[in-house]
């Protein structure tokens, strides 16, 4: 009885996973976040009614020249009319330093949120076989894949020689698209120091934009100044 929900969620379809490798040599297998949402919906019902996530709390931290964002969420499921909660924490870098210098990521808040939701799902058993290291056993993965392929669950077939599609190159952004993204970053800054770091990091790109699209450049500078006034009270 105590493991009823866990047993519904613990298995992970290999067709919705991919390998990853992080700095320092740590590697493993990650589950597709959208597939996890589908499993939650299949088990508890439509989001917002059978399960859901409370408003996220973001915390920005400075680490030298780098800036990290941490996200905390409360995830709930409805069991016999009662909400049962778990909490998850995720993180990413808004501003990261590599061998080429500082690099801003306008999707860092979204990534930290996705990470936090995935970590909260673990407490209900989502992808437990992954986190328990069972995907390190090729026999387990092969048996699981064979069983799922013989079930009614729709799966995407993949060949042994090419289990994962190569990542597509990101298209080059137009000036308008770049300006749109940067305005979102500006509006998401939580302090004047983060805002100043954004301008310093993007100074060369702003100079180029001024030459190519002065109207867009003027719009970004106005957004920057307005946010600076807002943050300084």
Secondary structure, 3 states (H helix, E strand, C coil): CCCHHHHHHCCCCHHHEEEEECCCCCEEEEECHHHHHHHHHHHHCCECCCEEECCCEEEEEEECCEEEEEEEEEEEEEECCEEEEEEEEEEEEEEEEECCEEEECCCHHHHHHHHHHHHHHHCCCCCHHHHCCHHHCHHHHHHHHHHHHCCCCCCCCCECCECCCCCCCCCCCCHHHHHHHHHHHHHHCCCHHHHHHHHHHCHHHHHHHHHHCHHHHHHHHHHHHHHHHHHCC
